[in-house]
Amino acid sequence: MLRIEYFDKERFMNQLSASHGSVLLHLDNGKTCDLKKDTTARSMLQMMDTAPQKGFDLTVTDPADVTGFLRYMLEAGRTERVAG
């Protein structure tokens, strides 16, 4: 499971599109939604400017996608700290 604490909307959506497998968002009620298939969940992310204070948790189903999301996390965090 990956915790997204910094949110760069454009980079995140690009990484989501580039993912080969499912990208599961873990909701507070214990359910998950597949961001690759759930247009409503993607639309909600598009409206966000920052991640929630506690971040949000993702699971990727294709192990090859982990590297891309780790790179995203490092770059988004670095950008956030420089801008802040």
C-alpha positions as CSV (number, residue, x, y, z in Angstrom):
1,M,0.0,0.0,0.0
2,L,1.2,3.5,-0.9
3,R,0.3,6.6,1.1
4,I,0.0,9.7,-1.0
5,E,0.7,12.8,1.1
6,Y,1.6,15.3,-1.5
7,F,-0.8,15.8,-4.5
8,D,0.4,17.2,-7.8
9,K,-2.8,16.7,-9.8
10,E,-1.4,16.7,-13.3
11,R,1.5,14.3,-12.4
12,F,-0.8,12.0,-10.5
13,M,-3.4,11.8,-13.3
14,N,-0.6,11.1,-15.8
15,Q,0.8,8.4,-13.6
16,L,-2.7,6.9,-13.2
17,S,-3.2,6.9,-17.0
18,A,0.2,5.3,-17.5
19,S,-0.5,2.5,-15.0
20,H,-0.9,-1.0,-16.5
21,G,-3.0,-2.5,-13.7
22,S,-5.7,-1.3,-11.4
23,V,-5.1,1.6,-9.0
24,L,-7.2,1.0,-5.9
25,L,-8.1,4.0,-3.7
26,H,-8.8,2.8,-0.1
27,L,-11.8,4.7,1.3
28,D,-12.3,5.5,5.0
29,N,-15.3,3.2,5.2
30,G,-13.1,0.2,4.4
31,K,-14.1,-0.1,0.7
32,T,-11.9,0.4,-2.3
33,C,-12.5,1.9,-5.7
34,D,-10.5,1.4,-8.9
35,L,-9.4,4.8,-10.1
36,K,-8.8,3.4,-13.6
37,K,-12.5,2.5,-13.9
38,D,-14.4,4.8,-11.5
39,T,-15.0,8.1,-13.4
40,T,-16.7,9.6,-10.3
41,A,-13.6,9.0,-8.1
42,R,-11.3,10.4,-10.8
43,S,-13.5,13.5,-11.1
44,M,-13.3,14.1,-7.4
45,L,-9.5,13.9,-7.6
46,Q,-9.5,16.4,-10.4
47,M,-11.3,18.9,-8.1
48,M,-8.7,18.6,-5.3
49,D,-5.9,21.0,-5.1
50,T,-4.0,19.2,-2.3
51,A,-4.1,15.8,-0.6
52,P,-6.2,15.4,2.5
53,Q,-4.2,16.2,5.7
54,K,-3.8,12.5,6.4
55,G,-3.1,11.7,2.8
56,F,-4.8,8.8,1.0
57,D,-3.9,5.2,0.5
58,L,-3.5,3.4,-2.8
59,T,-2.7,-0.2,-3.9
60,V,-1.6,-1.0,-7.4
61,T,-2.3,-4.4,-8.8
62,D,0.5,-4.6,-11.3
63,P,3.9,-4.7,-9.5
64,A,5.5,-2.8,-12.4
65,D,3.4,0.3,-11.5
66,V,5.0,0.6,-8.0
67,T,8.1,2.3,-9.4
68,G,6.1,4.9,-11.3
69,F,4.1,5.8,-8.2
70,L,7.2,5.9,-6.0
71,R,8.8,8.3,-8.4
72,Y,5.6,10.4,-8.4
73,M,5.7,10.5,-4.6
74,L,9.3,11.6,-4.5
75,E,8.8,14.3,-7.1
76,A,5.5,15.6,-5.7
77,G,7.0,15.8,-2.2
78,R,10.0,17.7,-3.4
79,T,7.9,20.1,-5.4
80,E,5.6,20.7,-2.5
81,R,8.5,21.5,-0.1
82,V,10.1,23.9,-2.5
83,A,6.8,25.7,-3.2
84,G,5.9,25.8,0.5
